[in-house]
Amino acid sequence: MVRTLLLVDDDPHILETAQDILEAAGYTVQTAETGAAALQKLRAVPCELMIVDFNLLDMSGIDVAVQAKQIRPELVVFMMTGEANVDLGPAETIIHTLLMKPVSPPQLIDLIHKIS
């Protein structure tokens, strides 16, 4: 069951908006604006789900996902992107769901409920 999740995006507005929506839905939400900060939080705070942007300023979302699964193998990973064509490469096997931006709040909450 998903109780705590980590949102990773370099756009503070997206982080704040998504955090507010998900907290209102009853989730505990951690946020990070960089891949490095996300990995540090995963080491410190148990999370069941990570929602990570495909393009971050310091590293790719794919690299974050791969390293996150090494830290927490049980972690479910959703990836968000605004790009039409995304090649996940070898990370395709670890990305549970690929979300196209903008993600509607009801769609996101429904997807989270489905994995809980």
C-alpha positions in Angstrom: 0.0 0.0 0.0 1.3 3.4 -0.9 1.5 5.7 2.0 4.6 7.8 1.3 5.8 8.9 -2.1 8.6 10.9 -3.5 8.0 13.5 -6.2 11.0 14.5 -8.3 10.8 17.4 -10.7 13.0 20.5 -11.3 9.9 22.7 -11.7 9.0 23.9 -8.2 5.4 24.8 -9.3 4.8 21.3 -10.4 6.2 19.9 -7.2 4.1 22.2 -5.0 0.9 21.6 -6.9 1.3 17.9 -7.0 2.3 17.8 -3.4 -0.9 19.7 -2.4 -3.1 17.4 -4.4 -1.6 14.2 -3.2 -1.5 15.3 0.5 -5.2 16.2 0.2 -5.7 12.6 -1.0 -4.1 11.3 2.1 -0.5 10.6 1.1 2.7 11.6 2.8 4.7 13.4 0.1 8.4 14.0 0.0 9.8 16.3 -2.8 13.2 16.8 -4.5 14.2 19.1 -7.3 17.3 17.1 -8.4 18.1 13.5 -8.9 20.9 13.7 -6.3 18.4 15.1 -3.7 15.9 12.4 -4.6 18.4 9.6 -4.1 19.5 11.1 -0.8 15.9 11.2 0.4 15.3 7.6 -0.6 18.2 6.6 1.6 16.7 8.4 4.5 12.9 8.1 4.1 11.1 4.9 3.2 8.8 5.4 0.2 6.7 3.0 -1.7 6.4 5.1 -4.9 8.6 7.6 -6.7 7.2 9.9 -9.4 10.2 11.2 -11.4 10.4 13.6 -14.3 12.2 12.3 -17.4 14.5 15.4 -17.7 16.1 16.8 -14.6 18.8 19.4 -14.4 21.5 17.2 -12.9 20.7 13.8 -14.3 18.2 11.9 -16.4 15.1 10.5 -14.8 16.1 7.1 -16.1 19.4 7.3 -14.2 17.5 8.3 -11.0 15.1 5.4 -11.5 17.9 2.9 -12.0 19.8 4.1 -8.9 16.6 4.4 -6.8 15.7 0.7 -7.5 19.2 -0.2 -6.3 18.5 1.6 -3.1 15.0 0.4 -2.7 14.3 -2.6 -5.0 10.6 -2.7 -3.9 10.0 0.9 -5.0 7.4 1.5 -7.7 8.5 4.1 -10.2 6.3 6.3 -12.3 8.0 8.5 -14.9 6.6 11.8 -16.2 7.5 13.4 -19.5 6.3 16.2 -21.8 8.1 14.6 -24.7 6.1 12.7 -27.4 8.7 10.0 -28.1 10.6 8.6 -25.1 13.0 5.7 -25.2 13.3 4.2 -21.8 16.0 1.8 -23.0 16.9 -0.8 -20.4 15.0 1.1 -17.7 11.7 0.0 -19.4 11.6 -3.0 -17.1 11.7 -0.9 -14.0 9.3 1.9 -15.0 5.9 0.9 -13.9 4.0 3.7 -15.6 4.9 6.4 -18.1 2.8 9.5 -17.6 2.4 12.3 -20.2 2.5 15.8 -18.9 0.3 17.5 -17.9 -1.0 14.7 -15.7 -4.5 15.1 -14.4 -4.9 14.8 -10.7 -7.7 12.3 -10.9 -5.7 10.1 -13.3 -2.7 10.2 -11.0 -4.6 9.4 -7.9 -6.4 6.5 -9.7 -3.1 5.1 -10.9 -1.7 5.2 -7.3 -4.8 3.5 -5.9 -4.4 0.8 -8.5 -0.9 -0.2 -7.2 -2.0 0.0 -3.5 
